[in-house]
Amino acid sequence: MMTAHPVSRKIGFTGSTETGKRVAVAAASDLKRMILELGGNDAGIVLDDVGTASPRRESPSGASLFGSVVARTT
């Protein structure tokens, strides 16, 4: 699990509350910083090497990208 890797210092997770609790418990043993977005669905991940100019247009679920809440990380 990514929470156990010694190089990772921060964990970002989007998903269910149940899985988020597991991630939090695993990350807490090393006091890693966490950002948890729980209870939602249809998370979208866009990596640096994305081959399209607009990931929003290519997304299978526009609701996940055009909803009222947007979370970003750098």
C-alpha positions in Angstrom: 0.0 0.0 0.0 1.2 3.5 -0.8 0.9 4.5 2.9 3.7 2.0 3.8 6.3 3.3 1.3 9.1 5.1 3.1 9.5 7.7 0.4 5.9 8.9 0.4 5.3 11.8 2.8 1.8 12.9 1.8 -1.2 10.9 0.8 -4.2 12.1 -1.2 -7.2 9.9 -1.5 -10.6 10.2 -3.1 -13.1 7.5 -2.5 -15.4 5.8 0.0 -15.5 6.6 3.7 -14.8 2.9 4.5 -11.6 2.8 2.4 -10.6 6.3 3.6 -10.7 5.1 7.2 -8.3 2.3 6.3 -5.9 4.7 4.5 -6.0 7.1 7.5 -5.1 4.3 9.9 -2.3 3.0 7.8 -0.8 6.5 7.2 -1.2 7.5 10.9 1.5 5.1 12.0 4.1 7.2 10.2 2.4 10.5 10.8 2.1 11.1 7.0 0.1 14.2 5.9 -3.2 13.3 4.4 -5.9 14.9 2.2 -9.1 12.7 2.2 -12.1 13.4 0.0 -14.6 10.8 1.2 -18.1 9.8 0.3 -18.0 10.9 -3.3 -17.9 8.8 -6.5 -16.5 9.1 -10.0 -13.1 10.4 -9.1 -11.0 11.6 -12.1 -7.2 11.5 -12.2 -5.3 13.5 -14.8 -1.6 12.8 -15.0 1.1 15.2 -16.3 1.5 13.2 -19.6 -2.2 13.4 -20.6 -2.5 13.5 -24.4 -5.5 15.7 -24.7 -5.9 19.5 -24.5 -9.1 19.2 -22.5 -9.5 16.3 -20.0 -13.0 17.6 -19.2 -14.3 17.0 -22.7 -12.8 13.5 -22.7 -14.1 12.5 -19.3 -16.8 9.8 -19.4 -18.6 11.5 -16.5 -18.9 15.3 -16.9 -20.7 15.5 -13.6 -17.5 14.6 -11.7 -15.6 17.5 -13.3 -18.3 20.1 -13.6 -19.9 19.6 -10.1 -20.0 22.3 -7.5 -16.8 21.0 -5.8 -13.4 20.9 -7.4 -10.3 19.5 -5.7 -6.8 20.1 -7.1 -3.3 19.3 -6.0 0.1 20.3 -7.3 
